[in-house]
Amino acid sequence: MSLSPAVPSIVFVVAMITPRMFMSNVCNLYVQCLTFFVQCVNSYFNKYLTNIGHSHILRNTTMNTHRIHRVAKLTGLSRDVIRVWERRFGLLKPTRGANRYRNYSDEDVALLRYLKQQLDAGASIGDLAKLGREELITRLRAEAPRTAVVDNTFDRLLRELLSALEPLDRVTFEKRLNGAVAVVPFEEALHGILLPLQERVGDLWHSGRISIAVEHYVTSQIQQKLYAAMNQLPVAEFGAKVVVACPPGEEHDIAALAVAYRCRVRGCRVYYLGSNVPITSLSRLCREVVPDLTILSLTLVLREGHAAELIHSLAEELKPVTTVIAGGHGARMMRGQFAQDGIDVLDTFSELDEVLERFTRRFTIPG
């Protein structure tokens, strides 16, 4: 059968148009996928920001710190208003990092949100300011909705991570953990995900729901994240010298690692010694480098006699050459013994920031 003269032309046109149409469709599909991806990212961050309710912030009070542009985004207040309220009324307590920028705590953010709510309801900032920060925080805690604590973003993530441990599903656990840590500032990930995860995994192990091997696995994953984050920080050549260590018998070093990271971020020259450091070795290093500050992390609660002996030995060896402070669950429970030897015990990372601020100020170069 012969083709009409028009057929070859039609075939030629189809042959020319089809690749172009195909490439056009591919390009359109690519643009649609890219647009969808951007929408997903925006949706996630919008949901993340709106899910940080008063109760979530107060539950993790003074753990995270935020620069003023982020505070403005979280509260809906302008930076000028935040600065005026801070200067005129003294309701906020920002610290200053090594770069001299103001850092606002989660409690500051929660307070600003509460003030904005009250203003929207008809109150005046002058009348609210007269109540003072402590009274406002007390009222905020009393009025904070409880549902946000149970159903915030980090809690849902933590439940998913824990469910991947019973039984252990390594792929799901690591994908969820790696993905979550990658999309938020590391300090938020540290205090909102990693440290709570370590605490809950410890509870699961104590209750017999997971084995010590699984507990070690999770601890290793958290340690990797902390070391990786610290390796991204510049090595400080100036700034306060800080030694961070766990005393003899203390094998849990996640909290100490978190403290070391916090000090590194704030421009300190950090000597991180890790877990179970003998007193003689700790003393020898301190006499060699003469740190401005030595921080001891202790999660275990020791028997009274043993605690008194250990703390007295630490004070006797270290206090002649360095300022000594302690933190952690064990240190808080043994506050009386530490106080007898003149060692302060810190309760929150905010208190640590205040201490670091005092030492960092000494090394700030004028101008």
Backbone torsions as a table, in degrees:
resi	resn	phi	psi	omega
1	MET	NA	132.6	-178.5
2	SER	-94.3	148.0	178.2
3	LEU	-89.0	146.6	175.7
4	SER	-71.4	159.4	-178.7
5	PRO	-58.6	-25.2	-177.7
6	ALA	-75.8	-23.6	-173.9
7	VAL	-63.2	-47.8	179.3
8	PRO	-57.7	-37.2	178.7
9	SER	-63.7	-41.6	178.9
10	ILE	-63.6	-45.7	179.2
11	VAL	-59.4	-41.7	-180.0
12	PHE	-63.5	-43.7	-179.9
13	VAL	-63.6	-44.6	178.6
14	VAL	-60.9	-43.1	-179.8
15	ALA	-62.3	-32.3	-179.7
16	MET	-81.2	-37.3	-174.2
17	ILE	-79.2	-39.4	-173.3
18	THR	-57.6	-46.9	176.9
19	PRO	-59.9	-38.9	179.8
20	ARG	-65.6	-43.5	178.4
21	MET	-63.4	-39.3	179.7
22	PHE	-62.3	-46.8	-179.8
23	MET	-64.7	-36.9	177.9
24	SER	-63.2	-42.1	178.7
25	ASN	-64.6	-40.7	178.8
26	VAL	-61.9	-45.6	179.6
27	CYS	-61.6	-43.5	179.0
28	ASN	-62.1	-41.4	178.8
29	LEU	-64.3	-39.2	178.8
30	TYR	-62.7	-45.6	180.0
31	VAL	-62.4	-41.1	178.8
32	GLN	-62.7	-42.7	179.3
33	CYS	-63.7	-43.5	-179.6
34	LEU	-63.6	-42.1	178.2
35	THR	-62.4	-42.7	178.9
36	PHE	-62.4	-41.0	179.5
37	PHE	-61.8	-45.9	179.7
38	VAL	-61.7	-40.9	178.7
39	GLN	-62.7	-39.7	178.9
40	CYS	-63.4	-44.3	179.7
41	VAL	-62.5	-47.0	178.9
42	ASN	-61.0	-42.0	180.0
43	SER	-62.1	-40.8	-179.6
44	TYR	-62.7	-47.6	-176.3
45	PHE	-68.7	-36.4	175.8
46	ASN	-62.0	-43.1	179.0
47	LYS	-66.4	-39.2	179.8
48	TYR	-63.0	-45.3	-178.0
49	LEU	-67.0	-41.2	-178.2
50	THR	-73.7	-20.4	-179.9
51	ASN	-81.8	-7.2	178.2
52	ILE	-84.3	81.7	-177.7
53	GLY	-83.5	177.1	-179.0
54	HIS	-56.7	-45.3	-174.9
55	SER	-65.7	-39.3	178.8
56	HIS	-62.0	-42.5	-179.1
57	ILE	-66.8	-44.7	-177.0
58	LEU	-70.3	-28.6	178.5
59	ARG	-65.1	-32.8	178.9
60	ASN	-108.1	36.3	-170.5
61	THR	-51.1	133.6	174.0
62	THR	61.7	21.3	175.5
63	MET	-83.9	-56.8	-177.5
64	ASN	-85.9	158.6	171.6
65	THR	-126.9	153.0	-173.6
66	HIS	-138.8	139.6	171.0
67	ARG	-73.8	162.6	-169.8
68	ILE	-64.9	-31.3	180.0
69	HIS	-66.3	-34.2	177.6
70	ARG	-74.1	-36.9	176.5
71	VAL	-59.7	-41.8	178.6
72	ALA	-61.0	-40.8	-179.7
73	LYS	-67.9	-39.2	-177.2
74	LEU	-73.4	-26.9	-173.4
75	THR	-106.4	-20.3	-175.7
76	GLY	80.7	9.6	177.4
77	LEU	-101.1	149.3	178.2
78	SER	-74.7	158.7	178.3
79	ARG	-63.6	-35.6	178.4
80	ASP	-62.4	-43.3	179.1
81	VAL	-63.1	-43.7	-179.9
82	ILE	-59.8	-44.4	-179.4
83	ARG	-64.6	-41.9	-179.8
84	VAL	-64.0	-46.0	179.8
85	TRP	-62.8	-37.3	178.9
86	GLU	-65.6	-45.8	-175.0
87	ARG	-74.9	-42.1	-172.3
88	ARG	-81.7	-38.5	-171.5
89	PHE	-108.9	-15.6	178.3
90	GLY	65.0	28.8	-177.2
91	LEU	-84.6	-18.0	-176.9
92	LEU	-106.6	152.7	-178.3
93	LYS	-129.7	63.6	179.4
94	PRO	-71.5	150.3	172.0
95	THR	-103.2	172.8	177.1
96	ARG	-118.5	131.3	177.6
97	GLY	-80.8	-177.2	-179.7
98	ALA	-61.7	-26.3	179.0
99	ASN	-86.3	4.0	177.4
100	ARG	73.5	3.8	174.9
101	TYR	-75.6	147.2	176.2
102	ARG	-70.5	138.4	174.9
103	ASN	-119.6	121.1	-178.6
104	TYR	-99.4	140.5	-178.3
105	SER	-82.9	167.6	173.9
106	ASP	-58.4	-35.3	179.5
107	GLU	-65.6	-37.9	175.5
108	ASP	-61.0	-44.3	-179.9
109	VAL	-62.2	-46.2	179.7
110	ALA	-61.1	-40.1	179.9
111	LEU	-65.0	-42.7	179.5
112	LEU	-63.3	-40.1	176.8
113	ARG	-62.0	-42.6	179.9
114	TYR	-63.3	-43.8	179.2
115	LEU	-61.2	-42.8	179.1
116	LYS	-62.1	-40.8	177.4
117	GLN	-60.1	-44.7	-178.6
118	GLN	-66.6	-38.6	177.7
119	LEU	-65.5	-41.4	178.1
120	ASP	-62.4	-26.8	-179.9
121	ALA	-87.3	-0.9	175.2
122	GLY	111.9	-2.2	179.0
123	ALA	-75.4	164.5	177.0
124	SER	-108.7	146.2	-178.2
125	ILE	-65.7	-31.2	178.5
126	GLY	-62.9	-46.1	179.8
127	ASP	-65.8	-39.1	179.6
128	LEU	-66.1	-41.6	-178.3
129	ALA	-63.1	-31.8	179.8
130	LYS	-64.0	-24.5	178.9
131	LEU	-68.7	-27.9	-179.0
132	GLY	87.5	156.6	-175.0
133	ARG	-59.1	-46.9	-174.1
134	GLU	-63.3	-42.7	179.3
135	GLU	-66.1	-39.3	178.5
136	LEU	-64.6	-40.9	178.0
137	ILE	-64.0	-40.3	178.5
138	THR	-61.5	-44.8	178.9
139	ARG	-66.0	-38.6	178.7
140	LEU	-60.6	-45.0	-180.0
141	ARG	-63.7	-37.6	-178.7
142	ALA	-68.5	-31.1	-175.4
143	GLU	-96.5	-10.2	-175.3
144	ALA	-62.9	132.5	179.1
145	PRO	-67.6	132.5	-178.1
146	ARG	-72.5	-25.6	-175.1
147	THR	-64.3	-30.2	-178.6
148	ALA	-65.2	-32.0	179.4
149	VAL	-63.7	-41.5	-174.4
150	VAL	-76.7	-31.9	-167.2
151	ASP	-121.2	30.4	178.2
152	ASN	-84.9	169.2	-173.0
153	THR	-58.5	-46.5	-177.2
154	PHE	-65.1	-37.7	179.1
155	ASP	-63.7	-42.2	178.1
156	ARG	-62.5	-41.9	178.8
157	LEU	-63.2	-43.6	-179.5
158	LEU	-62.3	-39.8	177.1
159	ARG	-62.7	-40.2	178.5
160	GLU	-65.0	-41.5	179.3
161	LEU	-64.5	-43.4	-179.2
162	LEU	-67.5	-35.0	178.7
163	SER	-66.9	-24.1	178.5
164	ALA	-79.1	-0.8	179.0
165	LEU	-101.0	-12.1	-176.5
166	GLU	-127.4	86.0	-3.6
167	PRO	-78.3	172.3	-176.3
168	LEU	-67.8	120.9	174.2
169	ASP	-118.7	89.8	-172.2
170	ARG	-59.1	-45.1	-175.7
171	VAL	-61.7	-49.4	179.7
172	THR	-62.8	-44.7	-178.2
173	PHE	-59.9	-50.4	-175.4
174	GLU	-70.4	-36.3	177.1
175	LYS	-63.4	-45.4	-179.4
176	ARG	-66.1	-44.5	-177.9
177	LEU	-66.9	-48.3	-179.0
178	ASN	-62.2	-42.5	-179.5
179	GLY	-64.1	-41.8	-178.5
180	ALA	-67.5	-44.3	-178.2
181	VAL	-66.0	-29.1	-176.1
182	ALA	-74.3	-23.5	-170.6
183	VAL	-103.0	0.1	177.0
184	VAL	-127.0	155.6	174.7
185	PRO	-53.2	142.8	-169.3
186	PHE	-62.3	-37.3	-179.3
187	GLU	-63.0	-34.6	175.9
188	GLU	-68.3	-40.7	177.5
189	ALA	-64.3	-38.5	-179.0
190	LEU	-61.9	-50.1	-174.0
191	HIS	-89.6	-19.4	178.9
192	GLY	-96.3	-23.1	-175.5
193	ILE	-123.4	-59.7	-168.4
194	LEU	-66.8	-50.8	-179.3
195	LEU	-67.4	-44.1	174.3
196	PRO	-61.0	-36.1	178.3
197	LEU	-62.7	-44.6	179.0
198	GLN	-61.3	-41.4	-179.7
199	GLU	-64.7	-44.3	-177.6
200	ARG	-70.3	-35.8	177.2
201	VAL	-65.6	-38.0	175.3
202	GLY	-61.3	-40.5	177.2
203	ASP	-63.4	-41.3	178.8
204	LEU	-62.7	-39.7	179.2
205	TRP	-66.8	-44.0	-179.8
206	HIS	-62.2	-33.2	-180.0
207	SER	-84.4	-2.1	177.2
208	GLY	82.4	10.8	-177.6
209	ARG	-82.0	-25.3	173.8
210	ILE	-129.6	158.5	-178.3
211	SER	-83.8	166.4	176.7
212	ILE	-64.3	-28.9	178.3
213	ALA	-64.9	-42.9	178.8
214	VAL	-67.3	-38.8	177.4
215	GLU	-60.9	-42.9	178.3
216	HIS	-65.0	-37.8	179.0
217	TYR	-60.8	-48.0	-179.2
218	VAL	-65.2	-43.0	178.2
219	THR	-57.8	-41.9	178.7
220	SER	-62.5	-40.7	178.6
221	GLN	-62.8	-41.9	180.0
222	ILE	-67.7	-42.0	177.9
223	GLN	-59.2	-42.5	179.1
224	GLN	-58.2	-42.5	-179.5
225	LYS	-63.9	-41.9	-178.7
226	LEU	-67.7	-45.0	179.0
227	TYR	-63.6	-41.0	179.3
228	ALA	-62.3	-41.3	179.4
229	ALA	-66.0	-41.1	179.7
230	MET	-67.1	-34.4	179.9
231	ASN	-67.4	-18.9	177.9
232	GLN	-82.0	-11.6	-177.6
233	LEU	-86.7	147.4	176.4
234	PRO	-67.7	149.7	177.1
235	VAL	-79.1	116.8	-176.3
236	ALA	-71.3	132.4	176.4
237	GLU	-101.2	-18.7	178.1
238	PHE	-126.8	-174.9	-180.0
239	GLY	96.8	172.9	-177.1
240	ALA	-65.4	141.6	173.9
241	LYS	-86.4	126.7	-177.5
242	VAL	-131.2	126.3	172.5
243	VAL	-100.8	130.7	177.7
244	VAL	-121.5	127.4	-176.3
245	ALA	-154.0	158.0	170.1
246	CYS	-102.4	130.7	-177.3
247	PRO	-69.4	173.6	-178.4
248	PRO	-54.3	135.2	178.3
249	GLY	90.9	-14.8	-179.4
250	GLU	-92.1	108.7	-176.5
251	GLU	-95.2	-16.1	-176.4
252	HIS	-89.8	114.5	-172.1
253	ASP	-116.6	8.1	-179.1
254	ILE	-61.2	-45.2	179.5
255	ALA	-63.0	-39.2	178.0
256	ALA	-64.4	-40.1	176.4
257	LEU	-61.2	-42.1	178.7
258	ALA	-62.3	-40.1	177.8
259	VAL	-65.2	-43.3	179.2
260	ALA	-60.4	-42.5	178.4
261	TYR	-62.3	-45.5	-179.6
262	ARG	-58.3	-41.2	179.5
263	CYS	-68.4	-41.4	179.4
264	ARG	-61.7	-43.5	-179.8
265	VAL	-59.9	-32.3	-177.4
266	ARG	-91.9	18.2	169.7
267	GLY	83.6	14.9	-179.5
268	CYS	-83.0	153.6	171.8
269	ARG	-87.6	103.9	-168.5
270	VAL	-101.8	132.6	171.0
271	TYR	-110.6	100.1	-178.3
272	TYR	-94.8	121.2	-173.4
273	LEU	-104.1	-16.2	176.2
274	GLY	84.8	-155.4	-171.0
275	SER	-89.5	157.1	168.1
276	ASN	52.1	55.2	-178.6
277	VAL	-91.6	121.7	178.0
278	PRO	-60.0	145.9	-177.1
279	ILE	-60.8	-40.0	-178.5
280	THR	-63.3	-41.2	179.5
281	SER	-68.3	-41.9	178.1
282	LEU	-61.5	-44.5	179.8
283	SER	-63.6	-41.2	-179.2
284	ARG	-62.5	-43.3	179.6
285	LEU	-65.6	-42.0	-179.1
286	CYS	-63.7	-37.2	178.0
287	ARG	-70.6	-25.9	179.7
288	GLU	-78.7	-46.5	-174.8
289	VAL	-97.1	-14.5	-179.8
290	VAL	49.2	69.9	-178.6
291	PRO	-71.0	152.5	174.0
292	ASP	-72.0	-30.8	-174.1
293	LEU	-147.3	136.8	172.9
294	THR	-121.2	126.2	-176.4
295	ILE	-113.3	124.2	179.7
296	LEU	-105.4	129.8	178.8
297	SER	-108.9	123.6	-175.5
298	LEU	-137.9	114.6	178.2
299	THR	-97.0	-26.9	-177.5
300	LEU	-78.0	144.8	174.5
301	VAL	-101.1	114.9	-176.3
302	LEU	-89.9	157.8	173.6
303	ARG	-61.1	149.4	-170.7
304	GLU	-53.6	-47.2	-178.6
305	GLY	-64.4	-45.5	179.2
306	HIS	-63.9	-41.4	-179.8
307	ALA	-62.7	-46.3	-179.1
308	ALA	-61.4	-41.3	179.8
309	GLU	-65.2	-46.0	-179.1
310	LEU	-63.8	-47.0	-176.0
311	ILE	-66.5	-39.2	178.0
312	HIS	-63.2	-41.7	179.1
313	SER	-63.9	-42.6	178.2
314	LEU	-61.5	-45.1	-179.4
315	ALA	-64.1	-42.0	-178.2
316	GLU	-64.3	-37.5	-177.5
317	GLU	-82.5	-35.7	-169.2
318	LEU	-99.2	-37.9	-172.5
319	LYS	-61.6	-28.6	176.8
320	PRO	-64.7	-19.6	-174.8
321	VAL	-120.7	-10.5	-174.2
322	THR	-157.3	154.0	169.7
323	THR	-74.4	134.0	-176.3
324	VAL	-119.3	131.5	171.5
325	ILE	-133.0	163.3	-178.3
326	ALA	-135.4	158.2	177.7
327	GLY	-155.2	171.4	-178.1
328	GLY	108.1	163.7	-177.2
329	HIS	-58.0	-45.6	-179.5
330	GLY	-62.0	-42.8	-179.9
331	ALA	-63.6	-40.1	179.7
332	ARG	-65.0	-39.0	179.7
333	MET	-69.9	-22.0	-179.4
334	MET	-110.7	29.9	-176.4
335	ARG	-55.9	-39.5	-178.2
336	GLY	-61.0	-44.0	178.9
337	GLN	-65.2	-40.3	177.7
338	PHE	-64.1	-41.0	-178.2
339	ALA	-62.3	-35.9	180.0
340	GLN	-60.5	-28.8	179.1
341	ASP	-103.7	15.8	173.3
342	GLY	72.0	28.5	179.1
343	ILE	-110.0	122.5	179.3
344	ASP	-76.4	145.5	176.6
345	VAL	-114.4	128.1	-179.6
346	LEU	-95.1	143.1	-179.6
347	ASP	-98.0	-30.6	-173.2
348	THR	-136.1	164.9	175.4
349	PHE	-69.8	-24.6	175.4
350	SER	-63.1	-41.3	177.2
351	GLU	-64.8	-38.4	175.9
352	LEU	-61.0	-43.3	179.5
353	ASP	-59.6	-39.1	179.6
354	GLU	-65.3	-40.1	177.4
355	VAL	-65.0	-47.1	180.0
356	LEU	-61.6	-35.8	178.8
357	GLU	-60.4	-41.8	-180.0
358	ARG	-64.1	-42.9	-179.1
359	PHE	-73.5	-38.4	-179.3
360	THR	-64.3	-35.1	-178.0
361	ARG	-58.9	-30.0	-178.6
362	ARG	-67.3	-25.2	-174.3
363	PHE	-104.1	6.5	178.6
364	THR	-74.6	127.5	-179.1
365	ILE	-83.6	121.8	-178.5
366	PRO	-59.4	145.8	177.5
367	GLY	76.4	NA	NA
